[in-house]
Amino acid sequence: MLVEAGLPQPVVPPVAYACTADGVHVAYQVAGDGPFDVVMVPGFVSHLGFAWEAPEYAHYVRRLASFCRLICIDKRGTGMSDPVRVHALPALEQRMDDLRVVMDAVGSEQAVVYGVSEGGQMAALFAATYPERTRALVLYGTYARIRSAPDYPPGYPDEVLEAFGGQQEATWGEITEPNLYAISAARDPRFKEFLGRYAQHSASPGAAATLNRMNYDIDVRPVLPVIGVPTLVLHRVDDPLISIEHARYLATHIPGAKYVELPGDDHLFFAGDTDRLVDEIEVFLTGHRCAPHPDRLLATVLFTDIVASTEQLSEVGDRAWRSLLDRHDGVVASELARYRGRQVKSTGDGVLATFDGPARAIHCATAIRDALGTAGLEIRAGVHTGEIEVMDHDIAGIAVHVAARVTTLANAGEVLVSNTVKDLVAGSGVVFADRGTHALKGVPNKWRLFAVTN
């Protein structure tokens, strides 16, 4: 599960439908209420409802919607839009018309058209065909054509495309390593499992195979010189699916295009450093980068603290203490990686970290305690689950204060948790001892605390 049982889900904008002239219902969502519209054209396949199960996607959409009115769509035949006959998926021109129908449905006379991956071809065609309805064009991870040609060396040879499409159809929903869409998936089992289910929700294997074959034949090179709207071309340098040469071609052949290369090895738009990607879009469209908006989310907060650190420093001296701290930092980094924790910062003689599940935070804290005990370092730890604000490289909020106060009440070698954490891990096998009810300095109400005993 991506979200712990019993914890609140992100607020998902409602899905609405625009009906085309031929009776197909195209699904769309609207997020934000900014001063101008951005219509995002997805890549290969998408699913407006299921995508929100990934915190990465939710964060990406919230960031974009913080400075515009964002309109997201599922192309016909994919996601929540009406299915169509597998071997009669719409051509680029039909999809372009579907986009215009959605804009009419939401009352958008002019919008920034943002094309992602395969969606970039349709976005480019729309910008060239309807310049009066296109405020600007943004292209990420896209290409003019995917098949190689004597005058287009960045493309893939026919045999590579056919082999790729055949393997994808045969293993649809399986995310293999390395995964060409998101290298991050190979590093995160949770994200990898989500991507497999996301693909299966977004399209059937047959529809995916047909989409591939159709996309192999599309070539928008002739329309690039006709694009007359402000254009931003973005691409990650080490994109494993679409090479950087595709983006350089686009930037060279679209008059006046701004071109930005980003670090990263993910093709999927909501994987990797999405904040850097959105920052570039925001600057291009607004002329400035707004101060970061704090992200509010539910997380489990862990504080650790070395017991009697000042006394130990005085006893062993600076050099030996530095060696112990290096040992401490190494153990902490290793166990955080093992239990999918994220280190927010070092506190000098401890660490502040967050987790997407309280059980993992508890197991990580006990693992750190046990490993450091063999090195002669004794720690205490406090764990609490609640809403936090994520701001750049730090976090804030009442949950952080609660976890910090719980830590100060823990005995040497003890992992102390709030009643919230105890309730959330019921059935996990973690055993607790009741440590009574306490007033936490600076925090309202009284809190019942429990020590982990196994």
Buried (B, 14 or more C-beta within 10 A) or exposed (E): EBBBEEBEEBEBBEBBBBEBEEEBBBBBBBBBEBEBBBBBBBBBBBBBBBBBBBBBBBBBBBBBBBBBBBBBBBBBBBBBBBBBEBEEBBEBEBBBBBBBBBBEBBEBEBBBBBBBBBBBBBBBBBBBBBBEBBBBBBBBBBBBBBBBEEEBEBBBEEEEBBEBBEEBBEEBBBBEEEBBBBBBBBEBEBBBBBBBBBBBBBBBBEBBBBBBEBBBEBBBBEBBEBBBBBBBBBBBEBBBBBBBBBBBBBBEBBEEBBBBBBEBBBBBBBBBBBBBBBBBBBBBBBEEEEEEEBBEBBBBBBBBBBBEBEEBBEEBEEEEBEEBBEBBEEBBEEBBEEBBBBBBEEBEBBBBBBBBBBBBBBBBBBBBBEBBEEEEBBBBBBBBBBEBBBBEEEBEBBBBBBBBBBBEBBEEBBBBBBBBBBEBBEEEEBEBEEBEEBEBEEBEEEBEBBBBEE
